[in-house]
Amino acid sequence: MKSDTEVSGAARGAFAGRLFGPDLPGAGVLAECRWGAGVVYLRCGERRIDVAVARLYIEAAGFNHGQTRVSWAGEGGDYALFLEHGAAQAFAAAAPAELALGLRAAGQTRRGLEHRFRLGWAVLGGVLAAPLLALMVFLAKADDIADWVAEHVPPEFEAQLGDGVLQQTRAQSKLSDDSPAAKTVRGIGERLVPGSRHHYRWFVADNPEINAFAAPGGVVVVNAGLIAAVDNGEELAGVLAHEVSHVELRHSVKAAVKMLGLRALWSLALGDYSGTLAGEAAAQLTGLKFSRDAEAQADLEGLHRLAAAGISPAGMPSFFAKLAEKEGAAKLPALLSTHPLSEDRRERLQTELAALPKRDYPPLPFQK
């Protein structure tokens, strides 16, 4: 690693962005960056990170593709640096020739979307000339707008949502991320989310209820009661696969955005991702119940993630079916109160499982 004197002498093209990575806080950290000869230097407080140009991947990202995402694979996982417009310009101005193709592709993506966006707003502006008509259009399309907004929020906003949910959960339960059970959860969970845009954090809650949830940004909490209820690692993996699928498919974000109300929805549509809005959205996620369509999507996505990770997907339907046997009991398992298992869903799980290619899966090591 070069000394600070060498870096300051060789570096050029200063810019700053927000860095996300496996060993960084969920909301990311501010990174001050400079170009060097064939390398980019990043400083996050007292920490220095040097990344070779050949390892960088560039793409347009964020709301309206207004950001530039610079990513690379590190020793502990994937890192991503998000640059706003001014920083992206400074990044591109001094970037070495090897990155020209990636920068050009990101620029074309952004310009194409900006053109469609300007055209759309021009048409919409003419339609919305009358305030009453504007309100009627917005009300009629609120669900569609909410879905569109949720698909375009940047990962740092999702991380803020997850941090808010985590804070609420800590106030209600004791959480562990280094117990044997938590290490088991993390070991299985990390296999299910390779290459994710999120930095996942795995916790076990000291709670006897049979429940688990995943919040936006990759916060996953499994109750001790659920771990006690599973018979093997495959059943635990089935629950985790279902929960991370909700995160990857942005179901929680979409639901929270829809529940925020028109004022907040309009702000998000215009790109306002303030901490206040994140806090309001996080408050909507406690005890969130998903639609049947969302549950079906998470089931299917989860089964495929299990198979891709080399984990038997049979654990998902078997554990949910085991819980469903308790539906006639006086108290319904908490997991089923937020993830109801209808007969249609049960049959669909079995059908999807049967459709997967047949193969042998090694048993998962499992420690409660």
Residue pairs with C-beta under 8 A, 6 or more apart in sequence:
1 48
1 50
2 10
2 36
2 50
4 48
7 34
7 36
7 41
7 48
10 36
10 37
11 34
11 35
11 36
11 41
12 34
12 35
12 36
12 94
13 34
13 35
13 90
13 91
13 93
13 94
13 95
14 32
14 33
14 34
14 90
15 33
15 34
15 83
15 87
15 88
15 90
15 91
16 30
16 31
16 32
16 33
16 87
17 30
17 31
17 33
17 70
17 81
17 82
17 83
17 84
17 87
18 28
18 29
18 30
18 31
18 81
18 82
18 156
19 28
19 29
19 30
19 31
19 42
19 44
19 49
19 79
19 80
19 81
19 82
20 28
20 79
20 80
20 81
20 82
20 155
20 156
20 159
20 199
21 74
21 76
21 77
21 78
21 79
21 80
21 199
22 74
22 76
22 77
22 78
22 79
22 199
23 76
24 44
24 199
26 159
26 162
26 163
26 166
26 199
26 201
26 217
26 218
26 219
27 156
27 159
27 160
27 163
28 82
28 156
28 159
29 44
29 45
30 44
31 42
31 43
31 44
31 49
31 81
32 42
32 43
32 44
33 40
33 41
33 42
33 43
33 81
33 91
34 40
34 41
35 41
35 94
35 95
35 96
36 50
38 52
38 53
38 54
38 96
39 50
39 51
39 52
39 53
40 50
40 51
40 53
40 56
40 70
41 48
41 49
41 50
42 48
42 49
42 50
42 51
42 81
43 49
49 79
51 72
51 79
53 96
53 98
53 99
54 98
55 72
55 73
56 70
56 71
56 72
56 99
56 102
57 70
57 71
57 72
57 102
58 68
58 69
58 70
58 99
58 102
58 103
58 105
58 106
59 68
59 69
59 71
59 102
59 105
59 106
59 109
60 67
60 68
60 69
60 106
60 107
60 109
60 110
60 113
61 67
61 68
61 69
61 82
61 154
62 69
62 82
62 152
62 154
63 152
63 153
63 154
63 271
63 273
64 113
64 114
64 117
64 152
64 271
65 109
65 110
65 113
65 114
66 84
66 85
66 110
66 271
67 82
67 83
67 84
67 85
67 88
67 154
68 82
68 83
68 87
68 88
68 91
68 92
68 106
69 80
69 81
69 82
69 83
70 80
70 81
70 82
70 83
70 91
71 78
71 79
71 80
71 81
72 78
72 79
73 79
77 199
78 195
78 196
80 155
80 197
82 154
82 155
82 156
83 91
92 103
95 103
124 137
127 133
127 134
127 137
128 134
128 137
138 145
138 262
138 266
139 262
142 258
142 262
142 265
143 258
145 265
145 269
146 254
146 257
146 258
146 265
147 254
148 269
149 257
149 265
149 268
149 269
150 250
150 253
150 254
150 257
151 250
153 253
153 257
153 268
153 273
154 273
155 197
155 198
155 217
156 273
157 273
157 278
158 198
158 216
158 217
158 250
158 253
159 198
159 199
159 216
159 217
159 218
160 217
160 273
160 275
160 278
160 282
161 215
161 216
161 217
161 252
161 253
161 256
161 278
161 281
161 282
161 285
162 201
162 215
162 216
162 217
162 218
162 219
162 282
163 217
163 219
163 278
163 282
164 278
164 279
164 281
164 282
164 283
165 215
165 216
165 219
165 282
165 285
165 286
166 201
166 203
166 215
166 219
166 221
167 282
168 282
168 283
168 286
169 175
169 203
169 205
169 221
173 205
173 206
173 207
173 221
173 223
174 205
174 206
175 203
175 204
175 205
175 206
175 221
176 182
176 203
176 204
176 206
177 186
177 201
177 202
177 203
177 204
179 204
180 367
180 368
181 204
181 222
181 224
181 227
181 367
181 368
182 202
182 203
182 204
183 367
184 227
184 233
184 236
184 366
184 367
184 368
185 202
185 203
185 204
185 220
185 222
185 227
185 236
185 240
186 202
187 365
188 233
188 236
188 237
188 240
188 311
188 364
189 200
189 202
189 220
189 240
189 244
190 200
190 202
191 309
191 310
191 311
192 237
192 240
192 241
192 244
192 305
192 306
192 309
192 311
193 200
193 218
193 244
193 248
193 305
194 309
196 218
196 248
198 217
198 218
198 247
198 248
199 217
199 218
200 218
200 219
200 220
200 244
201 218
201 219
201 220
202 220
202 222
203 219
203 220
203 221
203 222
204 221
204 222
204 223
204 224
204 227
205 221
205 222
205 223
205 224
206 224
207 223
207 224
207 225
208 223
208 224
208 225
208 228
209 223
209 225
209 226
209 333
209 334
210 223
210 225
210 226
210 229
210 323
210 333
210 334
210 335
211 223
211 225
211 226
211 333
211 334
211 335
211 338
212 220
212 221
212 222
212 223
212 226
212 239
212 240
212 243
212 335
213 220
213 221
213 243
213 338
214 220
214 221
214 243
214 244
214 246
214 247
214 252
215 221
215 247
215 252
215 282
215 285
216 247
216 250
216 252
216 253
216 256
216 285
217 247
218 244
218 247
220 240
220 243
220 244
220 247
222 236
222 239
222 240
223 334
226 236
226 239
226 335
227 236
227 368
228 368
229 319
229 322
229 323
230 236
230 239
230 319
232 315
232 363
232 364
232 366
233 311
233 315
233 363
233 364
233 365
233 366
234 311
234 312
234 314
234 315
234 318
234 361
234 363
234 364
235 315
235 316
235 318
235 319
235 322
236 315
236 366
237 306
237 309
237 311
237 315
237 316
237 364
238 302
238 306
238 313
238 314
238 315
238 316
238 317
238 318
238 319
238 320
239 316
239 319
239 335
241 301
241 302
241 303
241 305
241 306
241 311
241 313
241 316
242 298
242 299
242 302
242 316
242 339
243 298
244 302
244 305
245 297
245 298
245 299
245 301
245 302
245 305
246 252
246 290
246 294
246 298
248 301
249 294
249 297
249 298
249 301
251 290
251 294
251 297
251 298
252 285
252 288
253 281
255 284
255 285
255 288
255 290
255 294
256 281
256 282
256 284
256 285
256 288
257 264
257 265
257 268
257 281
258 265
259 284
260 268
260 277
260 280
260 281
260 284
264 277
264 280
264 281
267 274
267 277
268 277
287 338
288 338
289 337
289 338
289 340
290 298
290 338
290 339
292 342
292 345
295 339
295 340
295 345
296 345
296 348
299 316
299 345
299 348
299 349
299 352
300 352
302 313
302 316
303 313
303 316
303 349
303 352
303 353
303 356
304 356
306 312
306 313
306 315
306 316
307 313
307 356
307 357
307 359
310 361
310 362
311 361
311 364
312 361
313 353
313 356
314 353
316 349
316 353
317 346
317 349
317 350
317 353
320 336
320 339
320 341
320 346
320 349
321 341
321 346
323 333
323 335
323 336
323 341
324 336
324 341
324 346
326 332
326 333
326 336
327 336
327 341
